[in-house]
Amino acid sequence: MTSLPLLHLEGGPLERGLQHGEALREAIRTNVAVYRSRMLTSGVPKEELAERSQRFLEQFTRYDADYRATMDGIAEGSGQDLLDIVLLNARYELLYSAWSEFGRPTVDSIRSECTSFGGSDGVFTSGGTQIGQNWDWFTGVEGALLQWEHGDTTVIGFTEAGVAGAKIGLNSHGIGLCINGLGASADDWRLDTVPFHLRAQRVLESSSLGEAVGHALAPRPACSANFFLGSAADGVLTVETSPLGSRVIYEDGVAPLVHANHFRDPAALGVYESWLETGRVSTYHRCDRMETLLAKESPVSRERLYAAMRDHEGGPLGLCRHPVETDPVELQTHTAFAAHLELDAKRFSYTWGPPCESEFATVSL
């Protein structure tokens, strides 16, 4: 593992963006190239990339001027075109709607995405509310940790270089966030709503679990997603969202709550998960496997938890994943980032790359 850069961003949105862009200039250049390639592979027409980015620039500007200013700073600091920075920040909607439209996230669609877990006091031997995840994604993507102030709230979180806000992290109020990609045939990037990465940043800047849930439940999101939330004061829940409606799932007793990349009850929201038709069984395997491994010990020790995150049962379908060498390079995925967030202690432990390859590094607020 190579540790991630931790950027302590200061000043207003534009200044923070400039610092982000200057510090991660080469990583941002890499991510722009990676995501332009992945979008073309996923079926987005090359001649429409700029047009779609322009549409999202207008949405970011309308829904949050500060987020727009941060993107302006990132573009200036990194020397990238503003629309390419917007493309990074809108990559969730652009990729996931394409995958739902064509019914496939990759050529071999059984091997992608992530597994989240969490529980409140009593679930883990070290006490307090804890959440975390294995974030499975394309190889070649560059990341970083960001820390910044939002009023009286300090946030630390993981982002992809060039994305203005964090999407996995915690704050000084003991609020934490992990995420899972979901897909439904109703997903449509053209819907005018608050984009995913802006919603994630707003969740992490929340001072209470109720406020965080409100940001996750933005009206009619363009693309389905799951927001796995924890609060030192109020426990753990997960929010499944889709263009057809949203659903909050609460933890039950002392068993850890687990979520992967399928709706736990799609009929409850009336969603049709078209991209699961291609044999994408990894999400079911990972969800069941994590639940099984964590159920073997109550409360769950740190050793048990990390062993589960490093589990290889199922090979390419497993919890801790590695690139499949026979896949085309542009479609290879792996466990790019693993996170364990202790919300009472405000402690963020992580590995950059598969967790089986290194010990967890820790940063704290």
Secondary structure, DSSP 8 states (H G I E B T S, - for coil): -----EEE--SSHHHHHHHHHHHTHHHHHHHHHHHHHHHHHTT--GGGHHHHHHHHHHHHHHH-HHHHHHHHHHHHHHT--HHHHHHHHTHHHHHHHHHHHHT-SSSSTTS---EEEEE-TTSBTT-S-EEEEEEEEETT--EEEEEEEETTEEEEEEEETT-SS-SEEEETTSEEEEEEE---TT--TTS-S--HHHHHHHHHT-SSHHHHHHHHT-SS-SS-EEEEEEETTTEEEEEEEETTEEEEEE--TTS-EEE-SS-SSHHHHT---GGGTTT--HHHHHHHHHHHHHHTSSSB-HHHHHHHHT--TTGGGSSS----TTS-GGG-EEEEEEEEEETTTTEEEEEES-GGGS--EEEE-
